Amino acid sequence: MTSPTRAAALGALVAMAFAGSGCFGGDDGDSGGAAAGGEVVITCEACPTTAPENDPFAQYRKELTDAFNDEYAGRYRIEAKPYTPANDADSAQHYQRAAATDTLPDLFTDQATVVRDVARSGKLVDFAPELDAGWKDTFQPDAFLSLTDAEGHVWGVPEQRDAVGIFYNEDLFRKAGLDAFPASWDELLAACSALKSAGVIPFAMDGDWVTQLMWSNLIGTSPGGPEFLQAGIAEGDYAADPAVVAATEYLKRLHTDGCVNEDAFSGDYNRAAAPFLDGQAAMIANGPWMVPDIEEAKLDAGYARSPGDGLIVIPGEAGWASGARDDAAREAVTAFMTFMTSDAQMLRKALVTGSYWPTTFDPKARQAKRLEPLSYDLLQQADSVAATYPHAKFATPQAFTDAWINQWPAYVQGDLSTEDFLGALSDAVQRQR
Amino acid sequence: MSLAGLQDGARVTPVARAPARRRRPRLEAATPGMGHGVALSLLPAVLLFGAFFLVPLGVVVVTSSSDWGPLGLSFTGLENYRILFADAAFWSALRNTASFAAAAVLIQVPVGVAVAIILSRRIRGWRLLRTIYFLPNIVSGAALALVYVTFYNPRYGLLNQALGTLGLDGTRDWLFDVDTALPAVAATWVFTAGLVIVLVMAEIAAIPEEVYDAARVDGATRWEQTRHITLPLLRNAIGVCVILVLLFTFAYFDGVYIMTGGGPADRTLTLSLYAFQEYSNSNWGYANAVGVLLIALGLVAIVAVRRLFRIGERDF
């Protein structure tokens, strides 16, 4: 079955599920899904009307929107009402306010944690009926983990699933006499010493995203670590988990031993990216979306799994969610979701953005050759590593990140004990619950 | 008039005595029918004030007694305040806000008054200096904060490079070191006293030159003129400046949000930033409880400073 045909068939399948479920959120249908001469119009805040050249994600989403409108001309039409948040917190507030005032758009995207938070308002579409009708089989088994709640509601559809490894500068490794990426955490400490002796910053960190990626790697490669990151992290009480305590103290040691950049505490991602891209730092943990920047910086870079043989796999980090309030709008939204996750669109997205599919799409050899080799190779390793696990940031509310940025510098400086630091993180999570 | 007379205080001199209070004539009595016109002309302002200030203020006060978030609102009485007073982050924010306020009152105002007095003597280049001092007040606080983020950067910031050149410790992360974060943030605005300078210079210009002439006839030195004439007569202006800098520090948000986000370990957290953080975490009722305490703090400060400086009473 060709991709467009498959997409159409899936569309019909989920539409039937939609018709059968008869429980489409919505109350009065007074907004969204407005019919214009038989055409159902849905609003989308994640659909840009213009796309800067240096923003491949915006470029792809514009292309996706246009392609959907062409494909479904006369039946469904997306009306783009782009919203560009200043930052993650701004976006979370925006959608929470929209939920509180019943003004959610028919389509929007945000981090899975935000989508789950907004879902607590009861104003989001639950895609479980459509998925249970067979659509779910076209996705990877872990694709909906971060978008599903304890009751089995599915509050969004993922658009990507990425393996997040550690980039390393091969020139700097050679300069320090290192011929391979460290395979264990002990080897990483030895590599840090060698790199420091060569006058190189071993690891670039930022006190937030990148630092938490390494924390996740340290926990995920410990016994029981993947389970903690998938479920236990949402409960709090971190200080009671020996794996978490050990991971936290190891990460602190990287800082106190001078293995990270001096400005590793601000919470500003650029503080980590800049020394790596400038060729001053030898390693940085980050996703495949950093590849274009690395290519532009003309670095001789490798991309490796974590020491301890683990890999962060982020499924559904950015979920498409819907605040559709009537059946017609929901049907159009479902058609869009099906179109967006079709093989053709998933391949196109990977080619434009370097970000991969959450579906079971298996590209042909000639298609795979066109994909970015560093990130695609790492993604394929997800099937062979000892452990895969999510990023801590996507399993916790915004309050966790706020507490991390706030307390991490003080902890590293010895102003807090490990128990106090982890207690502060636990408090933030438990209070948010 | 003698210098001794001035030293004794404004109350002994006719020019310094506060005028007797007189009952103002009612407008209706002065011009029949005029009261309705005045009321009508005030109506738009009153409506706007009510819509954009009083109503939101009422919402803030009422919802501060509720558990309000995206899931809905339920009134909880004084529960938010009970939690707040047991909340370590709140006390850190209150302590830091008080520290910023003290720095503003004890550094920004005296520096501003001193510079204003010096510039009022029309020293060479005083206009240029006044403009330079005022420039930071024109630049956006967010832009200034971004400049200071770079200035303080431990890896390539100007401060550490300068210290390193002098053979001093040039590795400190000023904004994220628990010992230096608070003073480092305060230092970014506490010396920018442009507004105080302009207000005080305007007040100095309004002091009658005859007062200084009399002092000079009595042989007063410049320092004596400053100490016994200028400073006492600046009481109103200084009081207003103290109120302004206090209200600025109570509302201080953009700089600290950009530079440290309130960290490390709440060392630079302010009350307004804390309210914002709670709002961001969907604790809207709790955030409004912080806001109500902030408003109360501002009102107490205004009343206290007005009384302390006898603002509104005339000296001459």
Interface residues (C-beta under 8 A of the other chain):
Chain A: A89 A92 Q93 Q96 R97 A99 A100 D117 V118 R120 S121 G207 N261 E262 D263 F265 S266 G267 P275 P397 Q398 A399 D402 I405 N406 Q407 W408 P409 A410 Q413 D415 L416 Q432
Chain B: G69 P70 L71 V149 N153 P154 R155 T171 D173 L175 F176 D177 V178 G261 G262 G263 P264 A265 D266 R267 L269 Q277 Y279 S280 N281 S282
